[in-house]
Amino acid sequence: MPAQGPRPGRPAGPAHGRPAPGGPPPAAGAEPTGPEHAGAEPTGAESTGARPTGARPADASSTGAGPTGAGPTGAGPTRAGPADTGQPDTGPTGAGPTGAGPTGAGPTGAGPTGAGPTGPRSGGSVPNDGGDLGDLLQAWLPSQRWFAGKGRAFKVEDVRELGRLTERPHRSSVWQVWLRYDDGTPEAYQVPLVRRPTPGPDTLTHVLVGGTPGPTRGSLVWWYDALHDKEVTDAWLRQIEANASAGALSFHRGPGIGGLPVGSPSLVLTVEQSNTSLVYGDEAILKVFRRMEPGVNPDIEVHEALARDGADRHVARLLGRVAARWADEDGVEVGGSLAMLQEFFRTATDGWELAKISVRDLYAEADLHADEVGGDFAGEAHRLGVATAEIHADLARVLPTGVLGRAGLHQLAADMRARLVQATAVVPDLAGYADGLSAAYDALAAHDPGVPVQRVHGDFHLGQVLRTVTRWVVLDFEGEPAKPLAERRALGSPLQDVAGMLRSFDYAARHLLADHPHQPQLVYRAEEWADRNRSAFCAGYAEGGGRDPREDAVLLQAYEADKAVYEAVYEARNRPAWLDIPLSSLARLTEGVAG
């Protein structure tokens, strides 16, 4: 389920952040690293597990710990067919998504032909080195922070070139890597690669994939992650600006967008987990979706729908997008999103940082009330509530809406109960809140039917919002990447987002208490800060045109409690010193509920 507050798993929004020392827990499946604002990748050779060129794993499987054996992965691809190419009971009532799929040209190449790479090509021939390249990727993938299969045994089955981006100064292409886990689950990744006839500069050492046999006897071709090679990354902007196509790739400028910062230097941000983001000259940011799934990415869909309606007042402008077509495991041609380009806010600050500054000021003046400290955050919380309500209204206007009926409410409550049972097995302390939580879920099941549902953010917290000079901007409508696209695009109650932000205020207020044990005065001030800002946010939400969230206490309480239960599991496993944050919130949420 979505995380609350800036979390260690993924950066705030489209990588407008850099690692922070802490924060609320990530969504399920994420790794702890944490966001701040606008950090760039080191230019030296950092170690990411790259191995000497030409080396091969001992066998065709990997367990996430790097290569374990030798020999090629075997005969070529196994899939046949054309060339490479939530919320329950939510009956939609509005128009369908407006950006629901790529529009570029389809594949042009032939289907799999054995060990070599196959599929669409933008010109020239590709050396028959697919087997060797597959071996290299087999060993390289587990060391990549965006690879979701860490710790799982897998085999790379197929490597396909989807389209070529550059020929000069070096050939770079977008490759699709198909792998299969030991349990039989297939997965596809996008891996842009650049091939060099000689070793690249030291700044690329940390993204070296390896070497394959070159065109002449004894020579090698050197493969690197092309997103880190500044000599070829400008091609993404040039192709988007030109609305170009290359093989199975299609590039599209955003609605109403003119020129792009072509020629600007690129810099890879280091905070991404599931994606890779590049900033171009402090003007644009390209987010590349590493895991390939059929269908339009929710982040693109939402931004494109808002832009076409002129309702992008609280989001980063969509400057462009990249799509592709390919054959799925059954040989059926499908299309999906590969990347999105947005405006980059160089001077903005994320909400988590601003909230932390306010809390530190309060702790430093523990004898003052929250509204007496110079860094009082309530005004910003109120403005953020207004912006949130306006975004929800915009989303309801341009994307599908529906209602949650009796069956849907029963299912929602049942899902929350099931998560509580699973969580209690990990965190026995949750048993002390079981009666109150059960009563809250019973109240949810008995809630009046007809709860409005719509497209929502789905992962809303202080780390997903930026404060510019003039406004709050909401980032990253992608949802949790570990979940299927259909689930991330499902309709939900706007109170899901509200609950996420309210939980984020609790985390901001209390995250420093672990460093100040046995200081009741600071605990009191933290609770006061959280209450003040929660109230300010809800009042702002009502002022922005939404119903005051506090008027639907049953629904809001259930969503908050469900999130706090998830947080308790995460903290027990990863940060035991922070476990008191969700447990204290559960004490508040369940007080007087049972019986």
N, C-alpha and C positions, 0 to 999 in steps of 0.2 A: 504494500500500500504506500501511498505517497509519504514522503518524509516531512518533518516540520522544521522550519528554520534552515539557515544555510547548513549544509550537511557535508560530511567528508566524502560522500560518494561521487558527486558530480558538481561541476562549477555552477555558480548562479547563472542561469540563462545560457545564451550562446557563448559561453566561456568569456564573459566579461569579468573574470575573477582570477585570483591566484590562491594557492593553498593557505589556509589559516590553521592555527593550532587546535581548534576545536569547533564545536557547533552541534546542533541537534543531529539525531541519527540519520543516516542515509536511508533511502528506500531499499527494499529487499534486493539483495544481489549486488549492491554497490560496495566499493572498497573505501576505507576511511582515508581521505586526504584533505577535504575541506576547502571552501572558497573564500577569497577576498576580492580584490579588484585588479584586473588588468595586469597579470604577470606574464613575462615572456620567457621563452625557453632559453636555457644556457647555450651559448654558441660553441662551447668546447665539446670534447668527446666524452659524453657521460656514458656510463656503462648500462646497457639495457639487455645484456645477455647475448649480444651479437657474437658469432663465432668466427674463427678464421675462414677466409674464403676457400671454397672448394670442399670444405668439410661436409660430411653427410651423416645423418643419424644412423644408428646401427640397425634399426628396423623402422617399420612404417607407422609406428604408433608413438604417441606422446602422452605423458601423464601430467603435463603442466610444469614439469621441472626442467625442461630443456631436452635436448636430444638424448636418446638412450641406446642407440645402436647404429647399424650401417645399412647401406643399400638403398636403391631407389624404391619408390612407393609402389612399383609394380606397373602393370599394363595400364593404359590410359583411363579416361573417364568411363564411368559405368552408366551415366544417364543418357537416355536416348531422346530423340525428338528433334524439334526445329533447331536452327542455329542459335548460337549463344545469345543469345539475346539477353459488462458491466452492470451496464446497469440493467437489472431485470425489469420486465413489465414497463417499458418506457416508450411505447408506441409513438414513433416520430410523427409530428404534425406539420413540420416546416419543410422548406425546400431542402434538397440534399446538398452535400458538400459542393463547394464551387471550384475546388482545385483537385478534383478526385482522380488524378492520374497524369502520367507523362503524355506529351503530345508529339514527341519527336519521332523521327524515322525509326523503323524497326531494324532488326538485324539483317546483315547482308552476307554473312559468311556461312560456311557449311557446318554441319553438326560435328560432334566429336569424331575424331579419326584415329585415336590411339594415344600414344604417349605425348605427342606434341600439343602445343596450345591450339585452340580452335576458335571459331566464331568470327564476328564482324571485325573488319580491319579498315583503317582509314587510308591505307595505301602501302605498297611494298609488301614484302614477305616477313614472316616472323620465324626465326630459327626454330628448328624442331628440338627445343630444349625444355619442353613442358615438364618432363619427368624430373630433370635436375632441378628446375625451379620449384617444383612441388616439394622435393626433398628439403630444399633450403627453407621454404615457408613452413614446412612441418616443424622444423627446429626453431624457427624465428617467432612464430605466432605466440607461444606461451609466454614470451618475455614482454609482449606488448600490453600496456596498461588497459587498452580498449578491448582486449580479447576476453570474451565472456566465459571461455571454457577452461580457465585455469583450474588445475587440479583434476581435470577429467581426461581420461584416455581418449584419443581421437586419431583419425587418419585422414590426411588430405587426399581426396579422391580425384579432384579435377581442378585445373587452373585454366581460365579462359580470358583472353584479351577482349574486353568489351568495346574499346575505342581508343584511338591514339590521340594524344594531346599535342605533342611536339615531335619534330624531327631534328631541329637545331635549337640550341647547341648539342642537345642530347635527346635521344628518343625517350619519351615518357608516355605511358599508357595507363588506363584504368583496367585493372585485372579483377576478375571475380574468382574467389577461392572457395571451392566447395569442400566441406569436410564432413565426416560422419563420426559421431561419438560411439563408444563401445555399446551403448544401449540402443543403437540404431537410429538415433535422432540426427537428421541432417541439419547443416547450418551453412549459410553463405556469407562471405565477407567481401567488402570492397577494399582492395589494396592498390592504390596508385603507386607505380614503380617507375623509376628512371634507370636506364642502363647506360653505363659509361665504359668506354674502351680501356680506360686506365683508372686506377684508384682515385676516388674523389678527395676533396680537401678534408682536413682534420675535423671540420665542423660537421661532416656527415658520418664520421666514424660510428657514432652512437646509433645510427639508423641503417647500418650496413646489413643487408639481408644475406649476401654471400656472392660467390662467383660461379658461373657456369662456363662450359667450354665455348671459346670464341670461334670466329670464322677461320682462323688459321691454326695450324698445328701448334699445340702448347700454349695458345693464348687463352685469356679469360675475359668474359664479360662481367662487369661488376654491377650488382643490383642494389639500389637503395630505395628507401621510402621516399617517393617523389614529393610528398607534401612538405618535406624539410629541405628540399633543394631549391634555393632561391633562384637558380638559373632557369627553372621551368615552371614555377608556380604562377607566374603571370598569365599563363595560358588559360587558367580557369576564368579570370576576369575577361580576357579577350574573347573567349568563346561565349560567355554569358552576354557580353555587350553586343555581340554580333548575332545573337539568337541562332547560333550555329548548331550543327550536328556532326558527330564523328562516330561512324560505325553504329553501335546500338545506343550511343549517348545522345542526349538532346539538352541544349542549354537555352534558358529563357530569362529575359529581363523581367523584373517585377512590374506590376501595373503602374504606368505613368512614370517610369524611371528612364532617365536619359543616359548621360555618360557615366562611366565608372572610373575609379582611380587606377586605370591601366598604367603600368610602369612603376607603381609604388612598390617598395620593398615589402616582403611578407615576413611574418614572424609567427612561429607556432607557439600557442599557449600550452603550458604544461599541466594545467589543472584538469583537463578532460579525462573522463574515464571511459565512457562508451563511445565517444566521438573524438574527432580531431578538429581543432579550430585554428585558423590562420587569420591574423590581423594584417590588413593592407594599409600601411601609411596612416594609421590612426583614423581611417575614414570608413573602412568596411571590414566586416568579419565573415569569413567563410566557415560554416560548420559542415564537416563531412561526416555523414552517417556511416559508420564502419560496418555494422551488421545490415545485411540486405534482406528486405522483406517486401513482398508484393503490396502495392497500394501506396497512396500518398501519405507522407509523414504528417502527423497531426500539426506539428509546428508550422510547416509550409501551408497546410490547408487553412489553418486559422488566420495566419498573417495575410494570405492571399485574399481570403474572403473579406477581412476587415479593410484591406487596401482598396478593393474594388468598390466597396461601399463608402469609402472616404471616412472610415471609422477607426483610423489608426492613430488616434490622439494619445493613447497610453501604451503604445508598443513601438518597438524599433521597426523602421520601414523595411519592407522586403525588397531588396535590390535585385534579386534574381534567384534562380533555382536550377538544379541539374537533375535530370531523370535518366532512366535507362530501361531497356527491355531485355529480357533474358528468358531462358527456358528453366522452368522449375524442375523439381526432382522427377516429376512424371512426364516431362517433355512438353508441358503446356507453356505457351508463351505468356509471360506476365510482365507487368511494368511496375516500377517503384521509384522512390526518391533516393537520390545519392547525396545531395548537398543543398544548402541554402545560403544565400548571401544577404547580409543585413547591414544597416548602418551601425557604426561602432561609436559608443559614447566614451570618449577619451577622458573627460573630466568628471564624469558622474561617480557617485559613491553608492555602494549597495547598502540596502536597509539594515543588514546585520551589523555592518561596521558602525553606522550611525547609532543604532540602538545600543551597541556595546559601549560607545563613548558616553552616552547618557547614563548608563548603569554605573560605569566607573566613576563618573562625577558624583552620583548619588552615594556610592560606597565611600568616597573620599570625604563626604560631608554627611556622615551618618546621623547627625543630630538634626538634619533638615528633612522636610517632607519632599516627596517627588516633585511637587509643583513649585517648590522653592529653590530648586537647584538650577543653575544656569543652563545646564544641558537637558532641560525637560524635553521629552520626546513626544508629548501628547499632541502637540499641534501637527507634527508630521504624521502621527498615527491617524489623526482625524482626516488629514488630506489623503492619506493612503486608503482609508475606508471609502472616501468619495470616489477615488479613482477605481477601486475594485468594483463598486456598484455600477459605475459607468461602463466598465469593461464587460461585466455580466450582461448588462442591457444590450450592448453592441453585439455580443456573441449570440444572444437570443434572437436578435433581429436578422442576422446574416447566416445563421446555421440552424440545423434542426432543433426542435424542442419537443417535449412530450410531457406526460404525467406518470407518476409512480402510483400504481393502484394498490389494492389490498394485497394481492399476491406478491407484488414487488416489495412491499414493506415487510411482509412476513419473511421473504427470502433474505432481505437486507439484514434483518435482526438475527436470523439463523446464521448467516455468515459471520456476524460479529460474535455470536456465542461460540461458534466453532473456533474462531481465532483466540478467544479467551481461554478455552480449554487447552489448546495447544500451547499458548503462552504460559499458562500456570504450571505446566510440566517443566518449563525452563526456569521460571521465576516463581518459586513457591509463595513468595510474599504476596502475590496477586490474589491468593485464596482469601486473604483478609478483606478484599474488596468485592468478592464474588457476589454477595447478596445484593449490594448496591448496583453493581453492573448488570446483574440479571434483571433487576427491577427496571433499570434504564432501557434495556433491550426489550422488555415486555411492553413498556410504554411506547417504544418505537413501533412495535408490531401492531399496537392498538391505535396508532396515529390515524387521524382522518385521512382517507385515500384522496388521491388527486394532488399529490405533492408535485409541484412543477420541477421538471428536469430539463437540462439543456447541455450544450457543450460547456465545459468548465476548464480551468487551468489544470487541475488534477495533482499538482505538486507545489502548492502555493505556500510560500514562507518568506521571511525577510531577506533571504539570500537570493530570491528570484525577482527582486525589485531594485531598481536603480533610481536614485534621486539626482536629477539634473538641476540646473539653475532654476528652471521654470516648472517642473512637473515630476511626478512619479511615472516611471516606465516599467512595465511588466515584461519579463523575459521568459523564454523557454516554455512553450506550450506543447512540448513533445511528450510530456508524461514520463512515466518510468520506462526506460528503454528495455528493461528485462521482460516487460509484459508484452503480449501480442498486440499488434496494431488495432485489432478490433476492440480489445478491452480498453486501450488508451483513447479510442475515439467514441467510447460509449457515453451516453448521456448520464448526467448526475445532477444532484442538487447543488445550487450555488453555495449552500451552507457547508459543503465539503471544503471549499476553498476558504470560507470564513473560519472554519474550525482549524484548518492548517495554520492560518495566520495567528489565531489566538494561542495555539500551542507554541508558536514561534516566539510570541511575547513572553510566555512563561520561561522558555529556554534562555532568552536574552537576559531576563531578570535574575535568574538563579544560577547561571552557568559558572559564575565566579565564587559561589558559596563553598565549593569544594576546597578552595584555597583559604577560606575563613571559617573553619569549623568552630562550633560552640560560641557563636556570636548572635544571640537572639535578636539584637537590634538590627543587624544586617538582614536577617531573615524577614523581619517585619517590613523593613524598607523595600526589600525585593518584592514581597507580595503586594505592597502598596503600589510600586512601579508597574507591576504586571496588571493589576486591577485598573489602574488609571489609564493605561494605554489600551487595554482591551475595551474599556468603555468608550474611549475616544474613537477607536476604530469602528465600533458598532454604530456610534452616533454619526460618524462620517458616512458610513454605508447607507444609513437611513436618509441622510441629507442628499446623497448622490442619486437617490431615486429608488433604492431598494427598500424592501421591508426591513425594519430593525431586526437583526438576527435574534435578539434577545426575546422577541415576541414568539418565536417558535423554539422554546426552551427544550422541548423533548427531542426534536431532531438535532439541534445543535449539541446538546449534551451527549447524545449517542455517538455522533461523529467525533467529538473531542475525546470521549472515553476510548473509542476504538483506536484512535491514534496513540493515545497514551499507553495503551496495552502493548502496541507494537514497539513503542519507544522503550518500554521496560525490558523487553526481550533484548533489544539491541544493546542497551546500556549494561545489562547483566553480562552479556557476552564480550563486550568490547571496552566499556568504561564503567566499571563497578562504582567508582566514586561519584558518578553522575546519576546513579539509579534513583536517588531520592527525588530528582526533578520530576519524572513521570509519576512516581508513587505519591508525592505530595499533591500533584494535580488530581490524581484519582481520589485521594482523600477528600479534596474539595468537591469534585464532581459527583461523588456518591454520598456525600453528607446528607442525611435525612431522606435519602431516596428509598432505601429498603423498608419493607414493612408498610 
